Amino acid sequence: MAVSKLTCIYSALIPHNDDVTVTEDKINALIKGAGVNVEPFWPVLFAMALSNVNIASLICNAGVGGPAPAGGAAPASTAAPAEEKKRKQIKEESESEESNDDMGFGLFD
C-alpha cells in the first residue's frame, strides 16, 4: 500500500512541477510509464483530492505543525504571547515551591 501511495504522490508532483493540472489520466500515464503496479482506486483518489487544492501550498507547509485544527490555526502574533505567558506561570509556580522549601517547613520536619 505504501508503494502505491508514494507512486501516486510522485506521479502527481511531476505534472504540478510543469504547471499542468493533475488529473487521473496523467497520474495513470506516469504510473504506467514507471512500470509500477498500483491498485486502480489510488490514482482516482489522488486526482479527486488534489483537484481543488493548492499543491504548492501543501509542499511549502509540509511538516509544519501537522494538520490544522478544525477552527483554523491561531495567528502567530497571539500564539507567541500565550506561550510566553504559560512559561512565566510555570516559572512562578516553581519559584513559589522553592520559596516554601527555604522557610524551613518540610514534609518530614
C-alpha positions in Angstrom: 0.0 0.0 0.0 2.8 2.4 0.8 4.3 1.9 -2.6 1.0 2.7 -4.3 0.6 5.9 -2.3 4.2 7.0 -2.9 3.8 6.3 -6.6 0.7 8.4 -6.8 2.3 11.2 -4.8 5.3 11.3 -7.2 3.0 11.0 -10.2 1.0 14.0 -9.0 4.1 16.1 -8.3 5.6 15.7 -11.8 2.7 17.4 -13.7 2.5 20.0 -10.9 6.2 20.8 -11.4 5.4 21.6 -15.1 2.4 23.7 -14.2 0.0 21.2 -15.6 -3.3 20.3 -14.0 -3.1 17.0 -12.1 -5.7 14.5 -13.4 -6.3 10.8 -13.1 -5.3 10.2 -16.7 -1.9 11.9 -16.1 -1.3 10.0 -12.9 -2.1 6.7 -14.6 0.1 7.5 -17.6 3.1 8.2 -15.3 2.5 5.1 -13.3 2.3 3.0 -16.4 5.5 4.6 -17.7 7.2 3.8 -14.5 6.1 0.2 -14.7 4.7 0.1 -11.2 1.6 -1.9 -10.3 -0.9 0.3 -8.3 -4.4 -0.5 -7.2 -6.8 1.3 -9.6 -8.5 3.3 -6.9 -5.4 5.2 -5.8 -5.0 7.4 -8.9 -8.7 8.3 -8.7 -8.5 9.2 -5.0 -5.4 11.3 -5.5 -6.8 13.2 -8.5 -10.0 13.9 -6.7 -8.2 15.0 -3.5 -5.8 17.3 -5.4 -8.4 18.8 -7.8 -9.3 21.8 -5.5 -6.0 22.1 -3.6 -3.1 24.4 -4.0 -0.3 21.8 -4.3 2.4 24.5 -4.0 1.0 25.4 -0.6 0.9 21.8 0.5 4.6 21.4 -0.4 5.7 24.6 1.3 3.8 23.8 4.5 4.6 20.1 4.7 5.6 19.1 8.2 4.9 22.4 9.8 2.8 21.7 12.9 0.8 18.8 11.4 -2.8 19.2 10.3 -4.6 22.4 11.0 -7.2 22.4 13.8 -10.8 22.4 12.7 -11.3 26.1 13.6 -8.1 27.2 11.7 -4.7 28.0 13.1 -4.3 30.8 15.5 -2.4 33.8 14.2 1.3 33.8 15.0 1.0 37.1 16.9 -1.3 35.6 19.5 0.4 32.2 19.8 3.8 33.6 20.9 2.5 35.7 23.8 0.3 32.9 25.1 3.2 30.5 25.1 5.4 33.1 26.9 2.6 33.6 29.5 2.5 29.9 30.1 6.3 29.8 30.6 6.1 32.6 33.1 3.3 30.9 35.0 5.3 27.7 35.2 8.4 29.6 36.3 6.4 31.5 39.0 5.0 28.2 40.3 8.4 26.6 40.5 9.8 29.7 42.3 6.9 29.6 44.8 7.6 25.9 45.6 11.3 26.7 46.1 10.4 29.6 48.5 8.3 27.3 50.6 11.3 25.0 51.0 13.5 27.8 52.1 11.2 28.7 55.0 12.3 25.6 56.9 9.0 23.9 56.6 9.1 20.5 55.1 7.1 17.4 54.8 9.3 15.4 57.2 10.1 18.1 59.8 
